Amino acid sequence: VMDLGFCIVPSLLMWAQARLGINTVQFNIIMQLADFWWDPERKPYPAKKLLSDRIGMSERQIQRQIAELEAAGLVARIGRTRPGRGKTSNEYDLGGLVARLKELEPEFTAVQEENRERRKNVALPKHRRKA
């Protein structure tokens, strides 16, 4: 299975899905875009047709969901052209999503640290626990 490839994404993206205000289809689109984002300096540019085939939705539905992600400031579409061929697939900048995750990170880290301290405290004998 791993020979077919894999995509590493930060867990924070999954934990913060509701906080980011993204629905399950939009989350799926972001995951699909992440699968094409191999180099931080080179933005992903899959065709809407490919995204629609992978997700099982029409290209128009994909387009609408991406427009909503763009309106939320999480994704930016950048038109691409090829000499002699004209317009080709869009490039997708996920910088807005990354920036939003960076804003949320301290809050999630604080909760994680709090939970870690609570678990550690519970493991101690009663007379050594912090109040």
N, CA, C and O atoms as a Tinker XYZ file with bonds, in Angstrom:
   524  protein
     1  N      0.827000   -1.186000    0.000000    73     2
     2  CA     0.000000    0.000000    0.000000    64     1     3
     3  C      0.872000    1.250000    0.000000    63     2     4     5
     4  O      0.603000    2.193000   -0.744000    81     3
     5  N      1.905000    1.265000    0.821000    73     3     6
     6  CA     2.765000    2.454000    0.912000    64     5     7
     7  C      3.523000    2.708000   -0.390000    63     6     8     9
     8  O      3.912000    3.842000   -0.668000    81     7
     9  N      3.735000    1.657000   -1.192000    73     7    10
    10  CA     4.441000    1.833000   -2.456000    64     9    11
    11  C      3.689000    2.750000   -3.419000    63    10    12    13
    12  O      4.287000    3.323000   -4.330000    81    11
    13  N      2.383000    2.889000   -3.220000    73    11    14
    14  CA     1.587000    3.773000   -4.077000    64    13    15
    15  C      1.727000    5.234000   -3.683000    63    14    16    17
    16  O      1.226000    6.114000   -4.382000    81    15
    17  N      2.395000    5.501000   -2.586000    73    15    18
    18  CA     2.616000    6.872000   -2.133000    64    17    19
    19  C      1.886000    7.162000   -0.840000    63    18    20    21
    20  O      1.055000    6.375000   -0.387000    81    19
    21  N      2.204000    8.293000   -0.258000    73    19    22
    22  CA     1.556000    8.723000    0.975000    64    21    23
    23  C      1.622000   10.237000    1.045000    63    22    24    25
    24  O      2.395000   10.877000    0.333000    81    23
    25  N      0.809000   10.789000    1.905000    73    23    26
    26  CA     0.725000   12.238000    2.058000    64    25    27
    27  C      0.778000   12.554000    3.547000    63    26    28    29
    28  O     -0.049000   12.065000    4.316000    81    27
    29  N      1.727000   13.352000    3.949000    73    27    30
    30  CA     1.852000   13.727000    5.350000    64    29    31
    31  C      1.189000   15.080000    5.542000    63    30    32    33
    32  O      1.515000   16.050000    4.859000    81    31
    33  N      0.250000   15.131000    6.486000    73    31    34
    34  CA    -0.415000   16.394000    6.809000    64    33    35
    35  C     -0.368000   16.587000    8.324000    63    34    36    37
    36  O     -0.332000   15.611000    9.073000    81    35
    37  N     -0.367000   17.835000    8.774000    73    35    38
    38  CA    -0.351000   18.058000   10.219000    64    37    39
    39  C     -1.670000   17.635000   10.862000    63    38    40    41
    40  O     -2.742000   17.908000   10.322000    81    39
    41  N     -1.591000   16.981000   11.992000    73    39    42
    42  CA    -2.801000   16.574000   12.722000    64    41    43
    43  C     -3.672000   17.773000   13.046000    63    42    44    45
    44  O     -4.895000   17.650000   13.117000    81    43
    45  N     -3.062000   18.922000   13.243000    73    43    46
    46  CA    -3.813000   20.130000   13.565000    64    45    47
    47  C     -4.887000   20.423000   12.522000    63    46    48    49
    48  O     -5.951000   20.942000   12.860000    81    47
    49  N     -4.623000   20.100000   11.269000    73    47    50
    50  CA    -5.624000   20.300000   10.219000    64    49    51
    51  C     -6.885000   19.493000   10.518000    63    50    52    53
    52  O     -7.997000   19.981000   10.318000    81    51
    53  N     -6.718000   18.272000   10.991000    73    51    54
    54  CA    -7.877000   17.429000   11.320000    64    53    55
    55  C     -8.545000   17.900000   12.611000    63    54    56    57
    56  O     -9.772000   17.944000   12.700000    81    55
    57  N     -7.737000   18.251000   13.605000    73    55    58
    58  CA    -8.295000   18.697000   14.886000    64    57    59
    59  C     -9.076000   19.994000   14.725000    63    58    60    61
    60  O    -10.079000   20.203000   15.407000    81    59
    61  N     -8.619000   20.870000   13.823000    73    59    62
    62  CA    -9.198000   22.213000   13.698000    64    61    63
    63  C    -10.200000   22.339000   12.555000    63    62    64    65
    64  O    -10.598000   23.453000   12.214000    81    63
    65  N    -10.609000   21.246000   11.967000    73    63    66
    66  CA   -11.526000   21.308000   10.815000    64    65    67
    67  C    -12.756000   22.165000   11.109000    63    66    68    69
    68  O    -13.104000   23.040000   10.317000    81    67
    69  N    -13.408000   21.921000   12.233000    73    67    70
    70  CA   -14.610000   22.701000   12.570000    64    69    71
    71  C    -14.252000   24.158000   12.837000    63    70    72    73
    72  O    -14.984000   25.059000   12.426000    81    71
    73  N    -13.140000   24.399000   13.517000    73    71    74
    74  CA   -12.710000   25.781000   13.808000    64    73    75
    75  C    -12.394000   26.541000   12.537000    63    74    76    77
    76  O    -12.601000   27.753000   12.467000    81    75
    77  N    -11.894000   25.839000   11.531000    73    75    78
    78  CA   -11.597000   26.468000   10.247000    64    77    79
    79  C    -12.867000   26.720000    9.439000    63    78    80    81
    80  O    -12.859000   27.493000    8.481000    81    79
    81  N    -13.951000   26.064000    9.830000    73    79    82
    82  CA   -15.221000   26.244000    9.126000    64    81    83
    83  C    -15.276000   25.531000    7.791000    63    82    84    85
    84  O    -15.966000   25.974000    6.873000    81    83
    85  N    -14.544000   24.419000    7.677000    73    83    86
    86  CA   -14.552000   23.682000    6.403000    64    85    87
    87  C    -15.394000   22.418000    6.538000    63    86    88    89
    88  O    -15.295000   21.684000    7.522000    81    87
    89  N    -16.216000   22.187000    5.532000    73    87    90
    90  CA   -17.060000   20.991000    5.538000    64    89    91
    91  C    -16.251000   19.782000    5.059000    63    90    92    93
    92  O    -15.086000   19.915000    4.687000    81    91
    93  N    -16.871000   18.616000    5.070000    73    91    94
    94  CA   -16.144000   17.386000    4.736000    64    93    95
    95  C    -15.665000   17.369000    3.288000    63    94    96    97
    96  O    -14.588000   16.847000    3.002000    81    95
    97  N    -16.445000   17.929000    2.379000    73    95    98
    98  CA   -16.022000   17.978000    0.970000    64    97    99
    99  C    -14.821000   18.909000    0.827000    63    98   100   101
   100  O    -13.860000   18.580000    0.133000    81    99
   101  N    -14.873000   20.058000    1.473000    73    99   102
   102  CA   -13.751000   20.993000    1.411000    64   101   103
   103  C    -12.501000   20.389000    2.045000    63   102   104   105
   104  O    -11.391000   20.581000    1.550000    81   103
   105  N    -12.690000   19.663000    3.136000    73   103   106
   106  CA   -11.559000   18.975000    3.763000    64   105   107
   107  C    -10.953000   17.971000    2.778000    63   106   108   109
   108  O     -9.733000   17.878000    2.644000    81   107
   109  N    -11.816000   17.226000    2.095000    73   107   110
   110  CA   -11.355000   16.255000    1.109000    64   109   111
   111  C    -10.581000   16.955000   -0.010000    63   110   112   113
   112  O     -9.544000   16.459000   -0.449000    81   111
   113  N    -11.071000   18.088000   -0.464000    73   111   114
   114  CA   -10.375000   18.839000   -1.521000    64   113   115
   115  C     -8.999000   19.278000   -1.023000    63   114   116   117
   116  O     -8.008000   19.159000   -1.744000    81   115
   117  N     -8.936000   19.783000    0.205000    73   115   118
   118  CA    -7.645000   20.195000    0.773000    64   117   119
   119  C     -6.696000   19.006000    0.847000    63   118   120   121
   120  O     -5.511000   19.140000    0.542000    81   119
   121  N     -7.209000   17.838000    1.251000    73   119   122
   122  CA    -6.370000   16.645000    1.306000    64   121   123
   123  C     -5.879000   16.259000   -0.093000    63   122   124   125
   124  O     -4.727000   15.859000   -0.260000    81   123
   125  N     -6.745000   16.379000   -1.082000    73   123   126
   126  CA    -6.340000   16.079000   -2.460000    64   125   127
   127  C     -5.245000   17.051000   -2.915000    63   126   128   129
   128  O     -4.264000   16.639000   -3.533000    81   127
   129  N     -5.417000   18.339000   -2.607000    73   127   130
   130  CA    -4.402000   19.331000   -2.983000    64   129   131
   131  C     -3.085000   19.035000   -2.256000    63   130   132   133
   132  O     -2.009000   19.157000   -2.840000    81   131
   133  N     -3.175000   18.649000   -0.988000    73   131   134
   134  CA    -1.969000   18.325000   -0.217000    64   133   135
   135  C     -1.224000   17.143000   -0.837000    63   134   136   137
   136  O      0.003000   17.069000   -0.766000    81   135
   137  N     -1.969000   16.224000   -1.440000    73   135   138
   138  CA    -1.347000   15.062000   -2.073000    64   137   139
   139  C     -0.471000   15.475000   -3.268000    63   138   140   141
   140  O      0.431000   14.737000   -3.668000    81   139
   141  N     -0.742000   16.646000   -3.825000    73   139   142
   142  CA     0.045000   17.150000   -4.957000    64   141   143
   143  C      1.099000   18.166000   -4.524000    63   142   144   145
   144  O      1.878000   18.634000   -5.354000    81   143
   145  N      1.133000   18.509000   -3.254000    73   143   146
   146  CA     2.024000   19.559000   -2.761000    64   145   147
   147  C      3.280000   18.952000   -2.179000    63   146   148   149
   148  O      3.387000   18.778000   -0.965000    81   147
   149  N      4.222000   18.634000   -3.030000    73   147   150
   150  CA     5.442000   17.941000   -2.632000    64   149   151
   151  C      6.568000   18.877000   -2.223000    63   150   152   153
   152  O      7.459000   18.496000   -1.463000    81   151
   153  N      6.524000   20.087000   -2.724000    73   151   154
   154  CA     7.610000   21.040000   -2.506000    64   153   155
   155  C      6.993000   22.365000   -2.058000    63   154   156   157
   156  O      6.114000   22.888000   -2.742000    81   155
   157  N      7.433000   22.922000   -0.923000    73   155   158
   158  CA     6.835000   24.171000   -0.436000    64   157   159
   159  C      6.943000   25.322000   -1.436000    63   158   160   161
   160  O      6.123000   26.239000   -1.421000    81   159
   161  N      7.944000   25.274000   -2.295000    73   159   162
   162  CA     8.144000   26.346000   -3.275000    64   161   163
   163  C      7.318000   26.162000   -4.555000    63   162   164   165
   164  O      7.238000   27.071000   -5.382000    81   163
   165  N      6.716000   25.004000   -4.708000    73   163   166
   166  CA     5.947000   24.713000   -5.931000    64   165   167
   167  C      4.517000   24.345000   -5.537000    63   166   168   169
   168  O      4.265000   23.285000   -4.965000    81   167
   169  N      3.608000   25.227000   -5.850000    73   167   170
   170  CA     2.214000   25.028000   -5.460000    64   169   171
   171  C      1.571000   23.920000   -6.293000    63   170   172   173
   172  O      1.950000   23.709000   -7.445000    81   171
   173  N      0.594000   23.210000   -5.710000    73   171   174
   174  CA    -0.077000   22.134000   -6.450000    64   173   175
   175  C     -0.963000   22.700000   -7.568000    63   174   176   177
   176  O     -1.480000   23.811000   -7.455000    81   175
   177  N     -1.129000   21.936000   -8.631000    73   175   178
   178  CA    -1.947000   22.401000   -9.750000    64   177   179
   179  C     -2.736000   21.267000  -10.420000    63   178   180   181
   180  O     -2.704000   21.143000  -11.644000    81   179
   181  N     -3.438000   20.443000   -9.644000    73   179   182
   182  CA    -4.240000   19.389000  -10.288000    64   181   183
   183  C     -5.435000   19.989000  -11.031000    63   182   184   185
   184  O     -5.983000   21.013000  -10.622000    81   183
   185  N     -5.823000   19.348000  -12.109000    73   183   186
   186  CA    -6.993000   19.794000  -12.873000    64   185   187
   187  C     -8.270000   19.484000  -12.092000    63   186   188   189
   188  O     -8.337000   18.498000  -11.358000    81   187
   189  N     -9.273000   20.332000  -12.259000    73   187   190
   190  CA   -10.565000   20.078000  -11.593000    64   189   191
   191  C    -11.141000   18.735000  -12.014000    63   190   192   193
   192  O    -11.814000   18.077000  -11.221000    81   191
   193  N    -10.891000   18.321000  -13.238000    73   191   194
   194  CA   -11.367000   17.026000  -13.727000    64   193   195
   195  C    -10.771000   15.896000  -12.890000    63   194   196   197
   196  O    -11.472000   14.959000  -12.509000    81   195
   197  N     -9.486000   15.992000  -12.610000    73   195   198
   198  CA    -8.820000   14.972000  -11.799000    64   197   199
   199  C     -9.390000   14.975000  -10.381000    63   198   200   201
   200  O     -9.663000   13.912000   -9.822000    81   199
   201  N     -9.572000   16.159000   -9.798000    73   199   202
   202  CA   -10.161000   16.250000   -8.457000    64   201   203
   203  C    -11.572000   15.677000   -8.451000    63   202   204   205
   204  O    -11.948000   14.962000   -7.522000    81   203
   205  N    -12.349000   15.984000   -9.476000    73   203   206
   206  CA   -13.729000   15.483000   -9.527000    64   205   207
   207  C    -13.749000   13.963000   -9.673000    63   206   208   209
   208  O    -14.587000   13.296000   -9.066000    81   207
   209  N    -12.840000   13.411000  -10.469000    73   207   210
   210  CA   -12.763000   11.954000  -10.620000    64   209   211
   211  C    -12.374000   11.284000   -9.304000    63   210   212   213
   212  O    -12.938000   10.250000   -8.944000    81   211
   213  N    -11.419000   11.864000   -8.590000    73   211   214
   214  CA   -10.965000   11.281000   -7.328000    64   213   215
   215  C    -12.036000   11.345000   -6.245000    63   214   216   217
   216  O    -12.193000   10.405000   -5.467000    81   215
   217  N    -12.773000   12.454000   -6.196000    73   215   218
   218  CA   -13.742000   12.671000   -5.126000    64   217   219
   219  C    -15.121000   12.119000   -5.481000    63   218   220   221
   220  O    -15.913000   11.794000   -4.596000    81   219
   221  N    -15.404000   12.015000   -6.781000    73   219   222
   222  CA   -16.703000   11.505000   -7.208000    64   221   223
   223  C    -17.780000   12.573000   -7.245000    63   222   224   225
   224  O    -18.946000   12.302000   -6.956000    81   223
   225  N    -17.389000   13.781000   -7.599000    73   223   226
   226  CA   -18.323000   14.895000   -7.728000    64   225   227
   227  C    -18.091000   15.556000   -9.075000    63   226   228   229
   228  O    -17.063000   15.332000   -9.715000    81   227
   229  N    -19.045000   16.369000   -9.505000    73   227   230
   230  CA   -18.877000   17.061000  -10.778000    64   229   231
   231  C    -17.803000   18.149000  -10.657000    63   230   232   233
   232  O    -17.503000   18.626000   -9.562000    81   231
   233  N    -17.242000   18.523000  -11.787000    73   231   234
   234  CA   -16.242000   19.588000  -11.795000    64   233   235
   235  C    -16.845000   20.885000  -11.265000    63   234   236   237
   236  O    -16.170000   21.648000  -10.575000    81   235
   237  N    -18.101000   21.133000  -11.583000    73   235   238
   238  CA   -18.781000   22.350000  -11.133000    64   237   239
   239  C    -18.909000   22.361000   -9.605000    63   238   240   241
   240  O    -18.718000   23.400000   -8.973000    81   239
   241  N    -19.230000   21.208000   -9.013000    73   239   242
   242  CA   -19.319000   21.134000   -7.546000    64   241   243
   243  C    -17.958000   21.395000   -6.909000    63   242   244   245
   244  O    -17.858000   22.085000   -5.894000    81   243
   245  N    -16.916000   20.840000   -7.512000    73   243   246
   246  CA   -15.551000   21.060000   -7.023000    64   245   247
   247  C    -15.230000   22.542000   -7.102000    63   246   248   249
   248  O    -14.685000   23.123000   -6.163000    81   247
   249  N    -15.570000   23.143000   -8.223000    73   247   250
   250  CA   -15.314000   24.569000   -8.453000    64   249   251
   251  C    -16.003000   25.425000   -7.383000    63   250   252   253
   252  O    -15.409000   26.371000   -6.866000    81   251
   253  N    -17.245000   25.095000   -7.055000    73   251   254
   254  CA   -17.989000   25.848000   -6.030000    64   253   255
   255  C    -17.330000   25.722000   -4.663000    63   254   256   257
   256  O    -17.193000   26.709000   -3.939000    81   255
   257  N    -16.926000   24.514000   -4.316000    73   255   258
   258  CA   -16.294000   24.291000   -3.011000    64   257   259
   259  C    -14.952000   25.024000   -2.914000    63   258   260   261
   260  O    -14.621000   25.589000   -1.872000    81   259
   261  N    -14.194000   25.009000   -3.993000    73   259   262
   262  CA   -12.916000   25.736000   -4.006000    64   261   263
   263  C    -13.172000   27.228000   -3.890000    63   262   264   265
   264  O    -12.420000   27.931000   -3.215000    81   263
   265  N    -14.221000   27.725000   -4.538000    73   263   266
   266  CA   -14.575000   29.145000   -4.438000    64   265   267
   267  C    -14.902000   29.511000   -2.988000    63   266   268   269
   268  O    -14.548000   30.599000   -2.532000    81   267
   269  N    -15.572000   28.616000   -2.262000    73   267   270
   270  CA   -15.876000   28.863000   -0.852000    64   269   271
   271  C    -14.600000   28.871000   -0.009000    63   270   272   273
   272  O    -14.451000   29.694000    0.894000    81   271
   273  N    -13.687000   27.953000   -0.310000    73   271   274
   274  CA   -12.403000   27.936000    0.395000    64   273   275
   275  C    -11.626000   29.218000    0.122000    63   274   276   277
   276  O    -10.947000   29.752000    0.999000    81   275
   277  N    -11.740000   29.697000   -1.104000    73   275   278
   278  CA   -11.071000   30.933000   -1.484000    64   277   279
   279  C    -11.707000   32.128000   -0.763000    63   278   280   281
   280  O    -10.998000   33.007000   -0.274000    81   279
   281  N    -13.038000   32.158000   -0.699000    73   279   282
   282  CA   -13.739000   33.244000   -0.008000    64   281   283
   283  C    -13.372000   33.273000    1.479000    63   282   284   285
   284  O    -13.337000   34.338000    2.096000    81   283
   285  N    -13.103000   32.107000    2.042000    73   283   286
   286  CA   -12.721000   32.009000    3.457000    64   285   287
   287  C    -11.245000   32.363000    3.668000    63   286   288   289
   288  O    -10.782000   32.439000    4.806000    81   287
   289  N    -10.512000   32.578000    2.577000    73   287   290
   290  CA    -9.105000   32.950000    2.680000    64   289   291
   291  C     -8.161000   31.787000    2.927000    63   290   292   293
   292  O     -7.005000   31.993000    3.295000    81   291
   293  N     -8.646000   30.559000    2.728000    73   291   294
   294  CA    -7.813000   29.380000    2.987000    64   293   295
   295  C     -7.045000   28.915000    1.755000    63   294   296   297
   296  O     -5.959000   28.347000    1.870000    81   295
   297  N     -7.610000   29.158000    0.588000    73   295   298
   298  CA    -6.998000   28.738000   -0.677000    64   297   299
   299  C     -7.060000   29.914000   -1.642000    63   298   300   301
   300  O     -8.031000   30.670000   -1.642000    81   299
   301  N     -6.039000   30.068000   -2.454000    73   299   302
   302  CA    -6.045000   31.086000   -3.508000    64   301   303
   303  C     -5.784000   30.393000   -4.836000    63   302   304   305
   304  O     -4.830000   29.628000   -4.982000    81   303
   305  N     -6.655000   30.677000   -5.805000    73   303   306
   306  CA    -6.454000   30.125000   -7.149000    64   305   307
   307  C     -5.574000   31.077000   -7.945000    63   306   308   309
   308  O     -5.764000   32.294000   -7.924000    81   307
   309  N     -4.625000   30.505000   -8.634000    73   307   310
   310  CA    -3.724000   31.285000   -9.475000    64   309   311
   311  C     -3.802000   30.686000  -10.873000    63   310   312   313
   312  O     -3.460000   29.521000  -11.076000    81   311
   313  N     -4.253000   31.484000  -11.835000    73   311   314
   314  CA    -4.376000   30.996000  -13.207000    64   313   315
   315  C     -3.022000   30.654000  -13.805000    63   314   316   317
   316  O     -2.030000   31.344000  -13.568000    81   315
   317  N     -2.996000   29.593000  -14.574000    73   315   318
   318  CA    -1.770000   29.179000  -15.261000    64   317   319
   319  C     -2.029000   29.146000  -16.751000    63   318   320   321
   320  O     -3.133000   28.824000  -17.190000    81   319
   321  N     -1.024000   29.475000  -17.518000    73   319   322
   322  CA    -1.124000   29.379000  -18.981000    64   321   323
   323  C      0.123000   28.698000  -19.514000    63   322   324   325
   324  O      1.184000   28.708000  -18.889000    81   323
   325  N     -0.039000   28.114000  -20.675000    73   323   326
   326  CA     1.091000   27.489000  -21.368000    64   325   327
   327  C      1.222000   28.151000  -22.736000    63   326   328   329
   328  O      0.222000   28.354000  -23.425000    81   327
   329  N      2.432000   28.484000  -23.129000    73   327   330
   330  CA     2.612000   29.092000  -24.450000    64   329   331
   331  C      2.055000   28.181000  -25.549000    63   330   332   333
   332  O      2.390000   26.999000  -25.626000    81   331
   333  N      1.216000   28.747000  -26.378000    73   331   334
   334  CA     0.636000   27.989000  -27.479000    64   333   335
   335  C     -0.590000   27.178000  -27.112000    63   334   336   337
   336  O     -1.328000   26.744000  -27.996000    81   335
   337  N     -0.823000   26.965000  -25.821000    73   335   338
   338  CA    -1.978000   26.174000  -25.380000    64   337   339
   339  C     -2.989000   27.011000  -24.611000    63   338   340   341
   340  O     -4.133000   26.595000  -24.428000    81   339
   341  N     -2.574000   28.178000  -24.165000    73   339   342
   342  CA    -3.487000   29.034000  -23.411000    64   341   343
   343  C     -3.658000   28.588000  -21.975000    63   342   344   345
   344  O     -2.730000   28.073000  -21.352000    81   343
   345  N     -4.872000   28.794000  -21.453000    73   343   346
   346  CA    -5.181000   28.504000  -20.047000    64   345   347
   347  C     -5.101000   27.006000  -19.765000    63   346   348   349
   348  O     -5.561000   26.178000  -20.551000    81   347
   349  N     -4.518000   26.691000  -18.647000    73   347   350
   350  CA    -4.428000   25.302000  -18.198000    64   349   351
   351  C     -4.949000   25.240000  -16.759000    63   350   352   353
   352  O     -5.598000   26.186000  -16.314000    81   351
   353  N     -4.692000   24.183000  -16.034000    73   351   354
   354  CA    -5.226000   24.058000  -14.666000    64   353   355
   355  C     -4.725000   25.186000  -13.774000    63   354   356   357
   356  O     -3.650000   25.742000  -13.998000    81   355
   357  N     -5.517000   25.512000  -12.764000    73   355   358
   358  CA    -5.109000   26.518000  -11.783000    64   357   359
   359  C     -4.028000   25.956000  -10.871000    63   358   360   361
   360  O     -3.903000   24.748000  -10.671000    81   359
   361  N     -3.271000   26.871000  -10.340000    73   359   362
   362  CA    -2.341000   26.549000   -9.282000    64   361   363
   363  C     -3.072000   26.928000   -7.989000    63   362   364   365
   364  O     -3.842000   27.889000   -7.982000    81   363
   365  N     -2.848000   26.200000   -6.911000    73   363   366
   366  CA    -3.554000   26.455000   -5.666000    64   365   367
   367  C     -2.558000   26.809000   -4.568000    63   366   368   369
   368  O     -1.675000   26.020000   -4.232000    81   367
   369  N     -2.715000   27.999000   -4.021000    73   367   370
   370  CA    -1.861000   28.468000   -2.941000    64   369   371
   371  C     -2.582000   28.191000   -1.623000    63   370   372   373
   372  O     -3.664000   28.726000   -1.380000    81   371
   373  N     -1.986000   27.362000   -0.779000    73   371   374
   374  CA    -2.569000   27.000000    0.506000    64   373   375
   375  C     -1.985000   27.839000    1.644000    63   374   376   377
   376  O     -2.108000   27.479000    2.814000    81   375
   377  N     -1.356000   28.948000    1.297000    73   375   378
   378  CA    -0.739000   29.823000    2.296000    64   377   379
   379  C     -1.735000   30.343000    3.322000    63   378   380   381
   380  O     -1.392000   30.474000    4.497000    81   379
   381  N     -2.954000   30.641000    2.906000    73   379   382
   382  CA    -3.975000   31.115000    3.841000    64   381   383
   383  C     -4.321000   30.056000    4.875000    63   382   384   385
   384  O     -4.500000   30.364000    6.054000    81   383
   385  N     -4.412000   28.825000    4.437000    73   383   386
   386  CA    -4.691000   27.704000    5.342000    64   385   387
   387  C     -3.543000   27.545000    6.335000    63   386   388   389
   388  O     -3.775000   27.387000    7.534000    81   387
   389  N     -2.329000   27.586000    5.848000    73   387   390
   390  CA    -1.150000   27.444000    6.708000    64   389   391
   391  C     -1.119000   28.580000    7.737000    63   390   392   393
   392  O     -0.847000   28.344000    8.914000    81   391
   393  N     -1.392000   29.797000    7.299000    73   391   394
   394  CA    -1.391000   30.946000    8.212000    64   393   395
   395  C     -2.460000   30.778000    9.291000    63   394   396   397
   396  O     -2.212000   31.062000   10.462000    81   395
   397  N     -3.634000   30.320000    8.900000    73   395   398
   398  CA    -4.735000   30.129000    9.864000    64   397   399
   399  C     -4.370000   29.031000   10.868000    63   398   400   401
   400  O     -4.648000   29.167000   12.059000    81   399
   401  N     -3.752000   27.950000   10.396000    73   399   402
   402  CA    -3.322000   26.885000   11.314000    64   401   403
   403  C     -2.270000   27.400000   12.290000    63   402   404   405
   404  O     -2.267000   27.018000   13.460000    81   403
   405  N     -1.383000   28.259000   11.815000    73   403   406
   406  CA    -0.361000   28.840000   12.700000    64   405   407
   407  C     -1.009000   29.709000   13.777000    63   406   408   409
   408  O     -0.530000   29.754000   14.910000    81   407
   409  N     -2.092000   30.395000   13.428000    73   407   410
   410  CA    -2.816000   31.204000   14.418000    64   409   411
   411  C     -3.464000   30.325000   15.485000    63   410   412   413
   412  O     -3.481000   30.688000   16.661000    81   411
   413  N     -3.994000   29.177000   15.083000    73   411   414
   414  CA    -4.690000   28.284000   16.003000    64   413   415
   415  C     -3.743000   27.422000   16.839000    63   414   416   417
   416  O     -4.114000   26.950000   17.914000    81   415
   417  N     -2.534000   27.221000   16.347000    73   415   418
   418  CA    -1.598000   26.295000   16.985000    64   417   419
   419  C     -1.358000   26.557000   18.465000    63   418   420   421
   420  O     -1.390000   25.603000   19.242000    81   419
   421  N     -1.115000   27.810000   18.911000    73   419   422
   422  CA    -0.848000   28.008000   20.345000    64   421   423
   423  C     -2.002000   27.542000   21.245000    63   422   424   425
   424  O     -1.776000   26.991000   22.323000    81   423
   425  N     -3.207000   27.764000   20.801000    73   423   426
   426  CA    -4.371000   27.348000   21.587000    64   425   427
   427  C     -4.427000   25.823000   21.720000    63   426   428   429
   428  O     -4.669000   25.304000   22.810000    81   427
   429  N     -4.207000   25.117000   20.632000    73   427   430
   430  CA    -4.224000   23.657000   20.657000    64   429   431
   431  C     -3.040000   23.113000   21.457000    63   430   432   433
   432  O     -3.172000   22.113000   22.163000    81   431
   433  N     -1.890000   23.769000   21.347000    73   431   434
   434  CA    -0.719000   23.354000   22.109000    64   433   435
   435  C     -0.970000   23.521000   23.606000    63   434   436   437
   436  O     -0.597000   22.651000   24.393000    81   435
   437  N     -1.593000   24.618000   24.006000    73   435   438
   438  CA    -1.892000   24.860000   25.418000    64   437   439
   439  C     -2.807000   23.773000   25.969000    63   438   440   441
   440  O     -2.586000   23.276000   27.073000    81   439
   441  N     -3.826000   23.403000   25.214000    73   439   442
   442  CA    -4.746000   22.354000   25.655000    64   441   443
   443  C     -4.013000   21.021000   25.757000    63   442   444   445
   444  O     -4.222000   20.260000   26.702000    81   443
   445  N     -3.166000   20.746000   24.793000    73   443   446
   446  CA    -2.404000   19.498000   24.801000    64   445   447
   447  C     -1.481000   19.433000   26.025000    63   446   448   449
   448  O     -1.375000   18.393000   26.675000    81   447
   449  N     -0.822000   20.542000   26.327000    73   447   450
   450  CA     0.066000   20.598000   27.495000    64   449   451
   451  C     -0.736000   20.425000   28.791000    63   450   452   453
   452  O     -0.314000   19.726000   29.711000    81   451
   453  N     -1.885000   21.070000   28.837000    73   451   454
   454  CA    -2.766000   20.957000   29.999000    64   453   455
   455  C     -3.180000   19.498000   30.213000    63   454   456   457
   456  O     -3.150000   18.994000   31.336000    81   455
   457  N     -3.562000   18.835000   29.137000    73   455   458
   458  CA    -3.971000   17.426000   29.226000    64   457   459
   459  C     -2.804000   16.534000   29.634000    63   458   460   461
   460  O     -2.977000   15.599000   30.415000    81   459
   461  N     -1.629000   16.819000   29.111000    73   459   462
   462  CA    -0.435000   16.035000   29.450000    64   461   463
   463  C     -0.139000   16.177000   30.945000    63   462   464   465
   464  O      0.163000   15.191000   31.618000    81   463
   465  N     -0.227000   17.399000   31.456000    73   463   466
   466  CA     0.025000   17.653000   32.882000    64   465   467
   467  C     -1.028000   16.953000   33.740000    63   466   468   469
   468  O     -0.702000   16.393000   34.787000    81   467
   469  N     -2.285000   16.981000   33.306000    73   467   470
   470  CA    -3.369000   16.328000   34.039000    64   469   471
   471  C     -3.131000   14.817000   34.108000    63   470   472   473
   472  O     -3.300000   14.217000   35.170000    81   471
   473  N     -2.739000   14.194000   32.985000    73   471   474
   474  CA    -2.469000   12.753000   32.968000    64   473   475
   475  C     -1.301000   12.405000   33.893000    63   474   476   477
   476  O     -1.337000   11.407000   34.614000    81   475
   477  N     -0.274000   13.242000   33.858000    73   475   478
   478  CA     0.901000   13.025000   34.694000    64   477   479
   479  C      0.513000   13.137000   36.173000    63   478   480   481
   480  O      0.961000   12.345000   37.003000    81   479
   481  N     -0.307000   14.111000   36.484000    73   479   482
   482  CA    -0.748000   14.347000   37.857000    64   481   483
   483  C     -1.593000   13.176000   38.375000    63   482   484   485
   484  O     -1.457000   12.784000   39.533000    81   483
   485  N     -2.448000   12.626000   37.539000    73   483   486
   486  CA    -3.318000   11.515000   37.937000    64   485   487
   487  C     -2.489000   10.285000   38.274000    63   486   488   489
   488  O     -2.892000    9.486000   39.119000    81   487
   489  N     -1.346000   10.119000   37.635000    73   487   490
   490  CA    -0.506000    8.943000   37.864000    64   489   491
   491  C      0.239000    9.008000   39.200000    63   490   492   493
   492  O      0.733000    7.991000   39.687000    81   491
   493  N      0.319000   10.197000   39.788000    73   491   494
   494  CA     1.040000   10.351000   41.058000    64   493   495
   495  C      0.185000    9.887000   42.234000    63   494   496   497
   496  O     -1.043000    9.924000   42.166000    81   495
   497  N      0.829000    9.456000   43.302000    73   495   498
   498  CA     0.076000    9.138000   44.526000    64   497   499
   499  C     -0.651000   10.398000   45.002000    63   498   500   501
   500  O     -0.192000   11.510000   44.742000    81   499
   501  N     -1.774000   10.235000   45.692000    73   499   502
   502  CA    -2.614000   11.368000   46.108000    64   501   503
   503  C     -1.834000   12.448000   46.854000    63   502   504   505
   504  O     -2.052000   13.637000   46.617000    81   503
   505  N     -0.941000   12.060000   47.741000    73   503   506
   506  CA    -0.221000   13.054000   48.541000    64   505   507
   507  C      0.789000   13.863000   47.733000    63   506   508   509
   508  O      1.276000   14.882000   48.221000    81   507
   509  N      1.120000   13.439000   46.506000    73   507   510
   510  CA     2.091000   14.150000   45.669000    64   509   511
   511  C      1.441000   14.915000   44.518000    63   510   512   513
   512  O      2.143000   15.566000   43.744000    81   511
   513  N      0.132000   14.850000   44.391000    73   511   514
   514  CA    -0.568000   15.520000   43.293000    64   513   515
   515  C     -0.603000   17.023000   43.515000    63   514   516   517
   516  O     -0.657000   17.511000   44.644000    81   515
   517  N     -0.569000   17.741000   42.391000    73   515   518
   518  CA    -0.690000   19.203000   42.446000    64   517   519
   519  C     -2.170000   19.553000   42.571000    63   518   520   521
   520  O     -3.032000   18.902000   41.981000    81   519
   521  N     -2.436000   20.576000   43.336000    73   519   522
   522  CA    -3.830000   20.975000   43.549000    64   521   523
   523  C     -4.402000   21.665000   42.325000    63   522   524
   524  O     -5.565000   22.067000   42.330000    81   523
